[in-house]
């Protein structure tokens, strides 16, 4: 294998969901074939769903194989020291034709004890929103386990949860323990810890094509929930051709880049960088080469590739680990 690493794109891992639709094709040009595709996993090392390189000399190789051979070159010196050969983040696009279930994710401690997994801190960037689309994020007021269970058992859980209208460009940051649901009519870019651990609390009594309800995890969730009111909405600047900080947490940093022209990137080599193209199109120029990206594309910049140029007119999310 050639050690000369380059910007890596991966085959999307497409997931049918009971709440999914067709916008991942119509809005983001993903190669979906069903009418209920809910998720496109863009960059993943979750067991059973490991991303495969789609471009260049490493095409066909898995992300885990590349990291295994070149851990610090791909992940970065600081990330490798902290996480070993684990890729610590998971990147997705979601299409909610219907409401997702009301759910919660455990923190690192609980997830490690119960599932030998990371917890699941995550953020949502709203890419497209139908009129009156909304999300559920936490409780309207500080609550308690007793009040929560009473409303859950009475089928009135939604009445005590915070219901927030969502529009394109909105960002919501969800720490572990935050009860949440993406509402119908939204296309979302999701950045999260590498974890597929979800506790489902309420699923609107839906049934699948076979007439079966999906499993709930009420007991597991009780110790995972933060019953206090939380502030999840993130304000951020939008200065052109700059990396505007949106979320900066122990698990990842996300910046918003309104690109109009050219931006030179000089990275430290301590961390990989991921770019998600939210709108428009752009090129990455490196070592005399150019690669093109459009809305819905996700690209991993290995840490060893620390000098390159972004060129074009696009809205981009820039993600790395501080």
ABEGO torsion letter per residue (X at the ends): XBABBBBBBBBBBBBBBAABBAAAAAAAGBBBABAABABBBABBABBGBBBBBABEAABGBBAAAAAAABAAAAAEAAAAAAAEABBABBBBBBBBABBBBBBBBBBAAAAAAAAGBBBBBBBBBBABBBBGBBBBBEBABBBBAAAAAAAAAAGAAAAABBBBBBBBGBBBBBBBGBBBBBBBGBBBBBBBBBBABBBBABAGGBBBAAGBBBBBBAAAAAAABBABBBBABBBBBBBBGBBBBABBBAABBBBBBBBBEBBBBBBAGABBBBBBBABEBBBBBBGGBBBBBBBGBBBBBBAABABBBBBEBBBBBBBBBX
